[in-house]
Amino acid sequence: QQSGRRYNLFLKRRLRIDKRHQSKDSIFFRDGVRRIDFVLSYVDDFSKELEKKLERRKEFESNLQKAGLELETEDKKESEDGKIFFVKIHAPWEVLITYAEVLNIKVPIKENDIPSTVENPLDCMLFPLRLPEKVMHPEPDYFTAPFSKDKQELYLINDESTFFSPSMRNRIVNYILTRCPYGTEEGKKKFGIKRLLNNGTYTAAYPLHDCQYWKKANDPNCDNERYTLYMEWARFLRFYKEQPLDLIRKYYGEKIGIYFAWLGFYTEMLFLAAVVGLICFLYGLFTMDENMSSKEICDPAIGGEIIMCPLCDQECDYWRLNTTCESSQYSHLFDNVATLFFAIFMGIWVTLFLEFWKRRQARLKYEWDLVDFEEEQQQLQLRPEYEAKCTQKKRNPVTQEMEPYLPLTSQAVRFCISGTTVLFWVSLIIASMIAVIVYRLAVYAAFASLMENAQTLQPISGLLTPQLATSVTASCLNFVIIMILNFFYERIAIWITDMEIPRTHMEYENRLTMKMFLFQFVNYYSSCFYVAFFKGKFVGYPGAYTYMFNRWRNEECDPAGCLIELTTQLTIVMAGKQIWGNIQEAFVPWICNWWGRRKARNNPENLYSRWEQDHDLQTFGALGLFYEYLEMVIQFGFITLFVASFPLAPLLALMNNILEIRVDSWKLTTQYRRPVAAKAHSIGVWQEILNGMAILSVVTNAFIVAFTSDMIPRLVYYYAYYENEDSPMSGYINNSLSVFQISDFPDRNKPKENPENFLICRYRDYRYPPDHERKYLHTMQFWHILAAKLAFIIIMEHVVFIVKFFVAWMIPDVPADVKARIKREKYLTQKILHEYELEKLKERLCQGDKRATEKEFIATEGRMELSRAM
């Protein structure tokens, strides 16, 4: 009954609007002619600062009108909840052409007449993956030139209302909003919509989506691009289709377009790595029964007769080697000859990926008119916060104009605080990793004792060893700690980057990127580095074990090697991050928008306006893409740095990325307000980070194959220490285990019980037996294996690096046809501009303009000839 009264009251409020016969889903002013380019919203909160906010809004909106923008306010009585005011902003033609020149926006001057490249003969096979031509290429290809008010006749202006696309229009309006002043407070000039949003003067500022995503708009002037993107791109059932990159760029801007282009290209390249990784895994699976090491461990006559030394002090008992039969078999899945091949292959794959992406990026720069973008980037991206906070000014040596600057002393202090904070948080990660290691050492003895005595665990005791149980629980604990530290550090990183006051938007993003990546690198990869390069390497030997903090005995690797534990660690952290990331990305905005979407679906279209529908959506902030890139780059690290331990990592990444593309597109199209269009000619500093990780991955994988897997010890035994010529690998397990005399155990290490009165036990190392004159010292075989490991690292690194650099040298960064097209377009554009100037000069001469001298005419014509010659 109460909801019915509210609906009736709401209906009465809307009667006035219904009389205007305008659809509330319209993206135009009440006159149905002027397009809404931006919307501001605010509420009357009746707080102490109400008058101050009113004054700010009045001054700000007055200054917007002075800048030429047109405003139309929707009273709160017209809003669904009766509380929110909406200020609709329209940029008229005069404003658009003024700021198009300021922003150096390129506009069409002539349709591109350069013939397209020869079609790929395989295109017919790829037809099922293609989208309709109208979706893939929504606009013809044009020659473009920077806009100039004085040369409007030169441009292809068919209709002033549609000449600038909605994304260009909202970019221009946003430029004005971020620099428009709203008064002076505390003796300082205040300006920019961001400050007004932060202090609560306005609650939101956003451009409008052009229609509802699930149906087309009734307005025939609407392009319905959002609907097209949803139907052809954002639905999961379209996962096998190519992405409409040109339409994404047109609707969201180049910055978002280049992200989806990179993500799509990365996913395509992952397909090859996933197939090769799957083949390597299947090789391990099919050769599992032929693995001599596993056979000897599982053989009751060999592994069943080998008594191993206790895994912990006093509490643990002696145990037989064949109890690790299952884990040694599963270890062969990842620790085999194919591991070496896959590690080398991935080193080359990374280079191919980065080099081919440079070529793809160069093609996009040409197609999206971003070839000359770097120069304007520095001029246009000056942050309003920098201008506001830097009160001191100095003369720019290039432009000779006064501009704000941050004194060197202030910069030094801010960088010191920033650096100290980052070091503190990195130290916190290392401390948390040490805490997890201590956990591993502390619970290992408990797991070993529990599994030996618990009858209920006997059926799975072969598979679930104390090492594996410790590794799984520690990995899960480590993942939880990683996510908690991430949550807090993200906010700290933004705060310290804001404190540094970077000069440009690019500088701000680069600094934040380096801080976040450094932290995430240590946070996500530290545990994997520990298992790969430290666990089991500093154990000592029975009677002389090494201890952490002189209390906890260092962990030993499984008799089958530490590689299976690295695989476990990598799988849990990588898969856990991907699952959690997708849940967070998809469900959190959906739940937040649930109420708003319900209203949008239930209320009639004429009762729920386009600006109200978009107001109820989530905000895709300035750092929205930053987190998407960060997530993918961290994943890239998992599939390159440690891929030798887990050939299925690229397959997991491929499956995740197929879902990631559709989740990102779905949430951007349906759950978020339309972002302000922004330009970008590349993926920025992420390219350098990927290059650095590609080089580091060669080193880490070489060390994993040499020191974490058992490949080198097996090869040394095969070629130098074999005992049976007919079966060179037989006897390897016995050879790799040293002998210890139980009577030599000190009281600290000696088990409390020895019911079977064992005299000797075995341990994993290459040391002389107790009856040798060099008792318990390393054998020559140990030094041979160490030399082989170091030689392998040097050879593998040099071979892969030589191939990498040769491939990088062979593949040019810019395709030859793109280079030719760029030159051709520059020539034709210059020709068109020169011909236009010549025609204008002829007109002036014909009209008797005395300023248009014959010399000027000759100079202009000469410039045209020079251009043709060049």
Summary of the structure (lengths in Angstrom):
residues: 870
radius of gyration: 33.9
end to end distance: 80.3
largest distance: 119.9
contacts: 2692
relative contact order: 0.11
helix: 61%
strand: 9%
